[in-house]
């Protein structure tokens, strides 16, 4: 069984990569120059398998993930991250620009506003994210996740979807990161239900609740459910946002709670149920966008993802903020005591 699953995984990976993994290869000398020999002041985070540095390659700010020599598990994750990321391109997925495979370095686009987790919890005393942008972020995450799940020939399951693994660009456009633990799901897994896309749907539900409450995940579904039953849902919303549209926020909470059902079979379909509702709410949010909504960047008028120049990114609002701290993967199922993930 294990051998067969291993062979299936290998075949699907090979098929996904079309037998030829293409990415920009950087030399270790280029990486050292870009990071000033891995200077401490260039360090912007500490991932589960090594540090992350901000650097400059090809006149572009980048984030360079460096695998620690002792991270044996990280070596296989590193190779899988290359195999997956070099083959996928989507505006809501963090872009892999290249790698230095001999020394275990992955080069990503630099995301100026760090992680969604840091911004929700306002680390560094950053301003609260307006409700309009939160609704947009929710839809973007759902869109990126559906893209992963629709990967051919087999779906990709992220397995570690959480606010710390959602990175934000200078316009607060959101992208899913840290796909090194993602798994292609071979037919044998899909049939047994041991691992599937519905596990990501659960994590998405918990994260949607965090987006509107800015609260930790532990017990969050229970607290939100009780607040709805008692008619005190408004009190659960992040109080740093003063103009919540409560009816729409409740709609988001209700779809999130459905996603976080304990039994897989009770969770809704991402493409047919969840994403249409997230896009409906996104439309309402964009109709209510205010100029300079973030209160940080005077050039901010467009919420959608956009390509920006290196100079724009250098002058981004949170260029010194870290959004790249991420520990080793742990199952993100803390919304309820137990879950049939």
Secondary structure, 3 states (H helix, E strand, C coil): CHHHHHHHHHHHHHHHCCCCCCCEECCHHHHHHHCCCCCHHHEEEEECCEEEEEEEECCEEEEEEECCCCCHHHHHHHHHHHHHHCCCCCCCECCEEEEEHHHCEEEEECCCCCEHHHHHCCCCCCCCCCHHHHHHHHHHHHHHHHHHHCCCCCCEECCCCCHHHEEECCCCCEEECCHHHCEECCHHHHHHCCCCHHHHHHHHHHHHHHHHHCCCCCCHHHHHHHHHHHCCHHHHCCCCCCCCCHHHHHHHHHHHHHHCCCEHHHCCCHHHHHHHHHHHHHHHHHHCCCCCCCCCCCCCCCCCCCCCCHHHHHCCCCCCCCCCCCCCCCCCCCCCCCCEC
